[in-house]
Amino acid sequence: MTDQLIVFDTTLRDGEQSPGASMTRDEKLRIARQLERMKVNVIEAGFAAASNGDFESVRAIAEVVKDSTICSLARANENDIRRSGEAIKPAASGRIHTFIATSPIHMEKKLRMSPDQVLEQAVKAISWAREYTDDIEFSAEDAGRSEIDYLCRIFEAVIKAGATTINVPDTVGYNVPEQFAATIRTLIERVPNSDKVVWSVHCHNDLGLAVANSLAAVRAGARQVECTINGLGERAGNASLEEVVMAVRTRRDIYQCDTRIDTTQIVPASKLVSGITGFPVQPNKAIVGANAFSHESGIHQDGVLKHRETYEIMRAEDVGWGANKLVLGKHSGRNAFRSRLIELGAAIESEEHLNHAFARFKELADKKHEIFDEDLQALISDEAVTPESEHYRLVASRFHSETGETPAARLTLNVGEKEIQAEAEGSGPVDAAFKAIETVAKSGTELLLYSVNAITTGTDAQGEVTVRLSRDGKVVNGQGADTDIIVASAKAYLNALNKLHGKFEKLNPQI
């Protein structure tokens, strides 16, 4: 009988730690609903003690999601664990994930604690967590560079204290597959009562080996993999959920396990996360890249036409490509629109909210003959902005660009309760638009990234613009979409400013 591999998704926690990938509460809820739809076993919803915003996000997800376990990360201290415990209380199934560093360099230089003190703190953390749930995960931060004897010792202690999942993170992406597999195998063999817990791995991608290390650990006996959609995460990212899931599904003969994941939801999840975070997926990315199932070579095309399996080891439709591609047009009604939004994971909060979104859809349909899922995702992202979070809003715009003339922009902005006119010239219409906005905002930000991607094909496609701004060490992404690239650019810039205006603060523990 095939073992089940538990999929632990940390897109909303570790993935959000990518500079500029911070998400709003509503954006996190949309992703959590999609992860539930995909049948992810465990959703790490956030780090509840980091900020009130993180606490509320974890709690909101715990209230809404019922078919996945909702997990909150906590350092091995009482305050963190109690905040996590309170945040997951509404969950049908809740987990506390606590961690402390175990490598010599981390214990000495960062924690300034002795190995005995670290072990004692870990055991205390488990006892606090047990007041809230029986589902407790313990992580040894930087386990990849920790001494094996000490790992055996601390894991034995936390299992005895009540931990039910033991996570072995390669926090800095230092391990290689053969070495990491040997570590997992040794721990399972040497730690008393190792058969009473689920062994988990959490691999970072600094050497491009996160998925390889995770899969090597699965062969060595790990039965939970911690991963993210599109491999999102700090530095070079985390193990990619879609790659781990499809490797195990495609090569069950090797891994002797499978997941419960509905793989047809993988591409929709990838597009949702990419759209919300503003991190585009590279075309040649495995599974979810635009070229993942494309064949240009004549030899390859000939082989696929004769028999698909000559060059394809998976079917594109099995991971969500091609399904329901074209869904709506200008003659589509409210019911069809509502149904498709629900399928895409959009939260329809009221009839007024639906009516406003439907009006925006009709406006878009007048500009575009064909409306694709990607267009609706972009529309949903715009609609997800609440009045409370929208300090700056574009009301109207006029741009001038002519050969031999200096480009100019004239904007009408809502700033708080006031309507303000803004004008500026620039090296191009986009530059002029940004300068016009800054005459009002005076944000003091640095523009780190300006990126344009076509949402769909065709000359009438919407352009999706990502703007990354930095101020006082805080980095945020803003997104905007429109059939007019300059308007989309202005929307994206204002979206980023709104996030900075929200003064969202958080801590970034790293495991």
QUISUL-V312315 format. One record per helix or strand. SS is the DSSP state (2 for helix, 1 for strand). FROM is the first residue (numbers start at 1). LEN is the number of residues. If there is no record, write none. Layout:
BEGIN
ss=[SS/SS]
from=[FROM/FROM]
len=[LEN/LEN]
END
This chain:
BEGIN
ss=[1/1/2/1/2/1/2/1/2/1/2/2/1/2/2/1/2/2/1/2/1/2/1/1/2/2/1/2/2/2/2/1/2/2/1/2/2/1/1/1/2/1/1/1/2]
from=[3/6/15/20/25/42/52/69/78/94/104/115/136/143/148/165/177/194/198/210/224/229/238/240/241/252/257/263/298/308/316/326/334/351/371/373/387/392/407/418/429/446/463/474/485]
len=[2/4/3/1/13/5/13/7/10/8/8/15/6/3/14/6/14/3/7/10/5/3/1/1/10/4/2/15/9/3/4/3/10/17/2/11/3/9/9/9/13/9/9/9/17]
END
